[in-house]
Amino acid sequence: MTAQDEEPGIRGRDPLALVASVNETMHALKIARAKTYELLNSGELKSYLEGSSRKVTWRSIHAYVKRRLEQEAERRNRSGRGASS
């Protein structure tokens, strides 16, 4: 994988890393800090404190994106059925 193939928000990320910082999470999801903490507080993203640093699991970030894509596909399917009926 070249630098051009990487996501701009996580360039240089260790591919073996299990966790991300809040800033890395914000950049990876392209969302604001407030939305990031909203997702953390609601349990949509899994995290823990390491000292005073919040760590978010990459697995939960990927799972969140997968859930959002599934929700969007379902929304589009519902919209499409209503238009053709």
N, C-alpha and C positions, 0 to 999 in steps of 0.2 A: 504494500500500500504506500503510495507516495503522499507527500504533503498536500498535493492538489486533490487527492481522493478523500482526505479526512474532512470531517465536519469542521467548519470554521470556528465554532464555539468551543471545541474541545481539542484543538490542535496541540499536539505534543502529549496528549493524555497517554498514560501507561495502559496498554491494552489488557494488562493483568490486574489493574486496579479494581477493587471490589466496591470502593466507596468514592463519592464525589463531595466536594465542598458545596456550600450553598451557592457560591458564585459559579462554580462549574455546572451545577444543576440549572441555574438561571440561563446560562449561555447555551447549554445543551437543548433546553426546551424553548429557548427564545421567549422567556416570560420575565416579568418584573419580580423584584424581591417580595413584594406584598403577595402576589399570586403564588410564589414559591412557598411562602410560609402558610398561606391558606391551604395548599395541598398537603403540607407537612402536618398542620394542625388537624386536618380532617382525616388523616390516615391514608390519603391517596398515595403519598410517598412515604416510604419507611426510612427512619433515621434514628440516630442516637447521638448523645453528646460524648465527645472525647475531650476531656478537660472542659474548655469553654468553646470548643469548636464543634459545630453540628456537622455530622457526616451522613450523607444520603446514599443508600445502596444503588448501584447502577442497575441492579436487577429490578428494583422498584421503579426506576425511571423508565426502563424499557417496557415494563408491564403497564405503566400508566399510558404510554404512547400506544401500546397495543389495544388497551381498553378504549381509548379515545377514538382510534381508527374503527374499532368494531361499533362503537356508538354512532359514529358518523355514517357508516355503511347502513346501519339499521334505520337511521333517520332518513337517509336517501331512499331506502326501500319503501318506507312508509309514505314518503312524499310521492314516489313514483306510482304506487298502487292507487293512491287517492286521485291522482290526475287522470289515470286511465279508466277509472270506474264511471 
